Amino acid sequence: MAGAGQRRGSDTKAEIRTVAIELFTEQGYEATSLREIAQRLDITKAALYYHFSSKEDIVRSLFTEHLDALDAMVAWAREQPGGPDLHTRAVDRMVDLFTVDGLSTMRFALANQRVVRDLHPGRESAYERLTELFAILTGPDASVEDELRLRAALLSVNLVLLAARGLKASDEEIATVARDIAHQLIPPLDTTPAEAAPAASDRRGP
């Protein structure tokens, strides 16, 4: 593996986080040392300390990154024009958000629930971001059914990842199923009476 001096700082930080989560999941958070993480990456412990001062710092950065991703999702939604495909695009973006690193993060969280409970910096903030996202995507005139369908579609992504625990399936297969299920929950496109009436009269004939 390339030495620390051959990596860009952002690359090294991302690699440290990825390897740390793998080790925390494989052998447990408490049983994993910073030295083991550095050895797995073939970097010095000093190089690791340059980016993260402790294991707790690594975990907190993981959830901070997740909140940043939700912020980006909200900002993206604000900039989108309306249209019949907006909900589909939002669901696809949510799937991409949760499945890039989400599966490894979910496995870590399930294997280290106490650590997640103690160190997660913003459960309430995540809920606030999702609430804002729901409001942007549904608009003020949405029916209760449409609001619930869209919320269920977006939240189902995380639920499918959770349900996939222990399943013999690749990450790609899980992501595909998560996308398909979410798409089925999206509110159907409205058909106005003006569009439906001609079709009805055509069936009746003159």
Secondary structure, DSSP 8 states (H G I E B T S, - for coil): ---GGGS-HHHHHHHHHHHHHHHHHHH-TTT--HHHHHHHHT--HHHHHHH-SSHHHHHHHHHHHHHHHHHHHHHHHHH----TTHHHHHHHHHHHHHHHSHHHHHHHHHHTHHHHHHH-S-HHHHHHHHHHHHHHHH-TT--HHHHHHHHHHHHHHHHHHHHTTT----HHHHHHHHHHHHHHHS------HHHHHHHHHHHH--
